[in-house]
Amino acid sequence: MSTALLLAIATASIVILLLLVIKAKVHPFVALLIVSLLVAIATGIPAEKIMETIITGMGGLLGHITIIIVLGAMLGRSLKPRAVPSRWRSVSVKRWG
């Protein structure tokens, strides 16, 4: 793959990341995962190696833990606002801890 193409992919990924976070109001961590997947596909990484590459890039074991913790924190934050009925919140807490 040529240097110019890799630079174009990098530039496009930054633009997409910014649009997802600023305009679409996607959580930054989720936006980063989405853009990482798109870059992996665009650069020709085989499908079976994509998640391994992303996790390695996040720091090996820390990558596994980071994904679980951040997604769990996002779920917890979504349960906090008053928009969530207290009955649903209490049932989900009892069911999943």
N, C-alpha and C positions, 0 to 999 in steps of 0.2 A: 504494500500500500504506500502511495507516495506521501511525502511530507505535506504537500499542499492539501491533499484530501484529509489527512489527519488533523491539520489545523482548521479546516472547514468544519469537520465534525466537532472539534472542541469548541469552536465559536458558536455553532448552532446549539450545542448542548448547554452552554452558558445562557444563551438567549431563552431557550425552552425552560430552563430552571427558573430564571427570573420571571418569566410569564406565568408559570405555574404558581409560584409563591405570591407574586404581587397582584396579578390580575385574577387568577382563578382561586386564590386564597386556599391553596392546598398546603397542608402542613409541610414545613421544610424537609423533614426527614423522609416523608412519603415522596415528595417531589424529587429528592435526591435519589431515592431508590428507582423511581420511574426513569429518570434521566440516565442513571447508570445502566439500566436494562437496555434503553434505546441506544446508548453508545456502544454497549457490548454487541448488540445486533448489527449496528452500522459498521463496526470494525471487523466483523466476520468471526467473532468468537463462536465456537460451536455451542449449540444449545445446552448440551450436557455440562459444559464448563462455565456457564454464565454465573450461576449462583456461587460456585466455588471461587470464581474470580472476584466477585463482589465481596464475599466474606473475607477472602485473603486481603483485599484492599482495605477493609475496615479493621484489620488487625487480628486475624486468626480467631482464637477463642473469644476475644473481646467482641469480635464481629457478631458471633452467635448471640451472645448475651445482650449486646447493644440493641439488636433488632427486637428481641423479646421485651426488654425493658422499655424502650421508646414506644412501641406499639401498645404495651400495657398502660403506660402513662397517658397516652392519648385516649384510650378507652376510659380510664379513670376520670380524666378531665371531662369527657363527654357526659359522664354520669353526674357530674357536679352541678351543672346549671339547674335552675328552677324549672326549666322547660321539661325536664324529665320527671314524669309522675313518680311520687315517692314510693308507690306500690311496686312499680316496675323496678325501681332502684333497689328496694329491699329484697325483692325476689331474685334479682340477678346477683346481689351480694351473697345471699344465702346459698344460691346454686353454685356459684363459681368461686366464692371466697372473697 
